[in-house]
Amino acid sequence: MWNEAHEIWRYLFAGLAFVLSVVACGHAILHKRDARAAIAWVGFICLVPLGGAVLYFIFGINRLRRKAALLRGNLARYKAHVEEPDFTQEQQTLPLPEHAEHFQMLARVVGSVVERPLLPGNLIEPLINGDEAYPAMLEAIRNARQTVSLMTYIFDHDEAGLEFARALGEAARRGVEVRVLIDAAGTRYSWPSIIKTLQREGVRHARFLPSLALWHLMTLNLRTHRKIMVVDARVGFTGCMNIRVGHCLQRHPRSPVQDLHFRVSGPVVTQLQEVFADDWQFTTGETLRGDGWFPQPESAGPVLARGVTDGPDENFEKLLWTLLGALSIARDSVRIMTPYFLPDPSVVSALNLAAMRGVQVDILLPAKNNLPLVQWASRAMWWQVLKHGCRIWLTPPPFDHSKLMLVDGCWVLLGSANWDARSLRLNFEYNLECYDPALAQRMDDLFTAKRSAAHLVTLEEVDGRPLPAKLRDGVARLLTPYL
């Protein structure tokens, strides 16, 4: 009797595995836009019966667009009801120096991709490490009169995080409307979580896609990596920096991390606020309206700026197209600073074509990454760009988490995204493109200072790695879609 039951269950299991594998393979073949991804998933599903299909249904399918539609109902993507001067019409000319006229083309390309106006009248101020960024952000919170919106990936329960939580709580108690949105995975980088502290402080908060909830299991690999703070809808902060004490190098933390953040003033702050309001509405259902959240914007400086949203929903690959557009128009120099460099073939080709046209392409990476697996995978790809004239520089510790792209001394791309598949395909990211020679020069000076202390990697050095290291790095490279 037991043998017969065992035999029946064995056939049922085999039948279930076969059906799920066929369905999963069919879905991958029909819906994966990248043929290589489709081949990889089909091979994995066939080689790992049942388990491969289950993993595909969890990690391989992007359900977020459908989920967003269900949450929104008939509500369109959030748009502020304010007047915004822009330079998106083809007949308009950007107020740029003569040597930067070719950026007119880039402005049109990015405008077509992101469908947001390029706004004049902005001031963008770099803030180096948490030593400069956190005091500026905390001062803005303490001076807030009407609203504070904060969105971040990591919000640690440490010295820095508690200082922010207390400042947000004080603002809420004096009548300021405070909203805090944290990625659910980002709340688990420290223990205990900062959530209970925010609750005690009376701060209205929410977690973006709580991955442990049963109904969110299918989206657990999709995280918001955006870092945005807006105070009284007049001053904004965005860039690469999470909220954790490791960014405060002057406090000598156990794990120091260099980073960049930016204080933003002017009309483009409205675009930062729109992104927060849209993600807050997506997560909580609450709509943020009124002059406290969206007053009429005022001019603050000379920078032309525009927000570039990117994510696995309707904003899919907008940042990738922006990067490719910038690389295609470069004439003299491209400077890239990123902690994680795992470019896809299209980006590799664009970098190489720029270098072969005579553009000086410099890529600044940390010598010692905080994620060894990512460093191994990245090193396995370096030869692809070194071979055609790009230069890779390795900066000494502490680990540099900064993300920056500069083109021809005029165009600056700053924000949260890395040069890897996770940022360009899975995460929700936010960047600003800025057209301003003065800002570009200031950031170029920072880049040059970091490069002066860095080690220049040669192709011979990469090719000369021991065979075990090459094999290890090559195996790590196979995981690049999820690193």
N, C-alpha and C positions, 0 to 999 in steps of 0.2 A: 504493500500500500504506500509506504513511504517512498519507495523507488519510483512508483508511478506518479505521485505528486511532484517529486523532484524533477522528473522528466517533463511534466507539463509546465512547471515554472521555468525550466530551462528553455523550452520552445517559446513561451510567452516573452521571456526576456530577449531572446534572439529576434523575435518578430518586432518587438517594440524598438529595439536598437536599429533594426533595418529600416523601419518606417520613419523614425526620427532622423536617421542619417540621410535618407532620400529627400525628406522635406527640407532639412538644413542645407544639403548640397544644392537643391533646386533654388532655394532662396538666395544663397550666395552667388550662384551663376546669374540669376536674374537681376539682383539688386546691387552687387558690388561694382562700383564704377572703375576701380583699379583692377585690371585683370590679374596682376600679381597677387593682390589680396584675395581674390576669388580662388585662385589656384592654391594658395597657401591654406585657406580655410577648408576647401574641398579635400585636400590631402590630409589635413589634420583630422577632419571628421571621419574619413575612411580608415585612417590608421588607429584611431581611438574610438571604437564602437561605443555608442551611447554617450560616453563622457565627452567626446568631441562635439557631438550635436548639442548637448546641454550647455557646454561652454560657449558654443556659437550663439545660442539663443540668449545667453546672458551678456556676452561681451561683443559679439559680432554684429548685432542689429541695433541701429540707432532708432530708439523709440521716442526720443525726446520731442521731435516735432509733433508727433501725435499727442504726446502728453501735454505739451504746451497748448495745443489746440483745444484739448478737453478742459484744461484749466481756464483758458480765456473765454471759452464759449464763442460768442459773436464779437468779442471785444478785440479791436485792432491793436497792433503794437503801439506802445505808449508814445505820444507825441505832445510836447509842451505847446501851449497856445501863446507863443510869444513871437514877435517879429524878429527875424534874424537876417541882417545884411549878409550877402554871400557873394562868392566869386565863382559860381558854378557854371554860369552861362558861357558858351564858347566865345561870344563876341567880347567878353570882358577880359581885361589884361591884369594879371597880378602885379602889384607894385614891387617888383624885384629888380636887382641890378642887371645890367646888360649881359654880364657873363652867366646869368642864371635864367635866361629866357627859355631854355629847354625845359624848365620845370613847369611851364604852362601845360605841356603835354601830360606830365605826370599828374597835375592837378585834375585834368579832365578824366584821366584814366581812373584815379582813385574815386573821383566823384561818381563816375558811372558804376563802380564796384560797390561802394558803401552806401550810396544814395543818401548822403548827408551833405549839407552845405559846408564849404570852406569859409571860415569866419575870420574877419579882420578884427584888430583891436584887442589882442590878448597879450598877457604878460606871463611868461613861463620862467620860473626861478628854480634852478637845481638845488637839491638838498642832499648833502653827502652823508651817507650812513644815518643810523638812528640818532646819532649825536646832534645832527642838524634837523632831521625830519621830525622826530618825536616832539621836541620842544615847540616847534612851529605848529604842529598839529594840535597839541594840547592847549597852546595859547589860543588857537582859533576856537576850540571847543569851549574854553572858559569864558571867551568873549561872545559866544553865541547868544543871540537874542530871540530867534524864532525857530530855526530848524537845524538839525544835524543829521546827516545820512552817512553811514559808514558801511562799506562792504569790503571784506577781505577774505583771503583763503585761510590763513593761519592767524589765530588770536590766542596766544599762549596765556596760561595762568602762571605768570611769573612777575617779576618786578615791573617790567614795562607794561604788560597786559593789565595788571591790577591798577596801575596809574591811569591808564586809559579808561578802565571800567569805572573808577571813582570819578573821573572828570565827566564822563557821560552821565553818571548818576546825579551828580551835582547839577548839571545842565537840566536834566529832566525834572528835578525837584524845584527848580526856579521857573518852571513853566515852558521850557524849550521842548518842541516836538522832536524826539530822538528816535531814530530807527537804525538798527544794527542788523546786518545780514552777514552771516558767516557760513562758509562751506561746511557741510556736516563732517566731512573727513578732516577738515582743518581744525575742528574743535578737539580732535583726539591726539594732537601732537604733544599735549601736556596733560598731566593728571594731578589733581582733579581738573575737570573742564572749567573753562571760564564762564560757562552758561549759568551755573548757580550763582556766581558772583554778580552777573548782570541781572539776574532775577532779584537778588537782595538789594541791588542798587535801584530797582524800579525802572530799568531800561527796557524798552520794547525791542525785542530781538526775534530772529528766526534763523533756522538752519536751512541751507540750500540743499535740496535732495538728500534727506537723511537716508543713507545707504543701508542701514540695518532694518529699516521698515520693510515688511514683506512686499508692499506694492512698489517699492523703489529698487528692488533687487536687480531689475533689468537695466537700471541706469546708474549702477554703483560706480562705473568707470568714467562717468561724465561729471566733472567737477567745475565749479566756478573758481577761476584763478585770478579774477579781477581784483584790483586794489583801488578803491575810489572812496574819497571822503569829500563831502560838500557841506559847508557851514553857511547858513543864512542865504544859500543859493548865490553867493557872491564870490566866495573863495573856495577853490577845490584843491585836492591833493590826489595825485595818481602816480603810478610808476611801478617799481618792482618789489617794494618793501612790505613784508608782513608785519604783524605786531608781535615782537618777541625780543627779549633782552639781548640776544646774540648780535643784533645789529648795532648795539651801542658799544663801539670799540673802546671808548674812554672808560667804560665801567669794567673792562678786562673780563668779559664773559668767558665761560668755559669753552664754548664753541663760537668764536668770533666769525662774523660774516660781513663782508663789505657789500654795500648796496647803494642804489640811487632812487631818489624820490623827487617829486616836483610839486611846487606850489603853483597853482593856476588861477589867474584872474582874467575876467573879460567874458565876452559872449559865449566862448566854448564851454564855460562852466555849465551852461544850460544842457549841453550834450552829455556831460558827465552825470548830471542829475537825471536826465531822461533814462539813461542806462540803469541807474540805481532804481528809479521808480518802476521801470519795466520789470526788473528782476524781483523787486519787492512785491509787486502785484502778482507776478507769476508764482511766488512762494506763498504769499499770505492771502491774496485776494483783495487786499486793501489798495485803493487808488489814491495817490497823493496829488492833490490839486491845490490851487490858490497861490497868492503872491508870496507866501512864506516859503513855498517850495520852488515857485517859478515866477520871480519878478521879471520885469523888463530888463534885459541885459544892458550893461554899460561898458564902454570902451575903457581899457586899462593899459594897453601897451601896443607895440609895433608888430607883434607876431601874428601871422596867418596860421590858423590851426583848425584841425578837424579830428573828431573821434573816429576810430576804426574799431568797430565791434567785430568779434569773431567767435564762432561757436559751432557745435554740431547741429544747430537748428537751421533757420533760414539764413543765418549769417555764415554758413559753411564756406570755408576757403577764401573769405574776403581778405584776410590778412595775407594769405599766400599770394593772391593776385596783386596785392599792394607791394609786397617784397619783389615779386617778379617785375612789376612795372618800374620800380625804383632802380633795380639792377639794369634794366634794359636801356634807361636813359642816361646812366652814369657816363661821364666823360673823363674825369680826372681821378677821383678817389672814391672808394667805398670803405668805410670803417664799421666793423661789426664787433660788438661786445656781447657775449652771451655765456651763461654757465653751462648750457647743455646744447651741443652742436651735433645734431643728427639729421642733416638735411635730406629731403627726398630727392629723387633723380632730377625733377624739374628745377629745383633750387641749385643743385650741383651744376647742372648745365648752364644756368643763368650766371652763376659765379664765374665759371670757367670762361664763358663767352665774354664777360666783362674784362677779365684779366687778359684774354687774348686780343682784345681791342686796344690794350694799352692802359687800361684803368688799373690803378694800384689798389688791390684788394687786400686789406689787412683784417684778420680775424683774431680777436683776443679771447683766450680761454683760460680758465684756472688750471694751474699746473697740477693741483691735487683737488679732485672733485669730491664733493660730499657724498656722491653716489658712485661707488667704484664700478658698478655694472654699466652705468652710463658712460663713464670715462673709457672703459674698455671698448664698448660699442663705438664710441666716437672715434677712438684711435684707429679702429679698423677701417674708417672711412676717410681719414685725412689724406691718403695718397691720391684720392680722386680729385681733390682741388689743388694739392701741391704740385701735381704733375703738370698743370696748365698755368702755373704762375701765381696763384693765390699764396698769400703768406699767412702762416699760423704762428701766433705768439702765445707763450704760456706764462701767466703771471704768478708770482710767488704767493704763498699764503699770507694773510688769511684768505679763505675761500671767497671769491668774488661772485656775487649773485646778480650783478648789474646786467641790464639788457638795454642796448642802445644800437642804433644804426645811423650813420652819417653819410651823406652823399654830396660830393662836390662843394663842400663848404657852405651849403645853403639849406639842405633838407635834413631834418632830424626826426627819427621815429623813436619814440620812448613809450614805455608801458610794461605790461606784465608778461608778454609772450616770449617764449624761448624759440630757438631754431630747431624744433623737433616735432615729431608727429603728434605728441600729446598736446602741445600748444596749438598746432595748426589744424588738428582734426578732432580732438576729443574735448579739450577744455573750453570753457567760456573765458575769453580774454578781452582786454581792453587796452588800446594803444592810442596815442595821439601822433598825428603827423603835423610837423611844424615847418613853416617856410620862413626862415629868418637868418641872415648871415651872422649877426651878432651872437645869437644863441648857438648856432652851429660852431662858431669859432670858440666859444667858451667850452662846449662839449668836446671839441677837437683837442683843445689844450689838456683837458682831463684825460682823454684817450692817449695822447702823446706821452703824458707823464706816466701813465700805467705801462705803456709799451716800452718806455726807456728802461724799466726795471725787469722786463720780461725776457724770456728765452725764445729765440727764433728756431722753429722746428724745420729741419731739412728732410727732403725726401729720402736721402740716404739713411738718416736716423730712423725713420719709420720703417724702411725696408730692412734695416739691420736688426730689428727685434728678434729675439730667440724664437724658434719655432713654437714652443709651448705657449709663449705670450701671443703669438699671431693666432694660434688656434683658439685660445681663450677669448681673445678680442673678436674673432670671427663668429664664434658661437654667440657671444653677447649681442653682436650686430643683428642676429636673427630676431631678436626681441624688440627691435627699434619701434615697431608700430605701437608698443605699449610702454615704452620707457619715458 
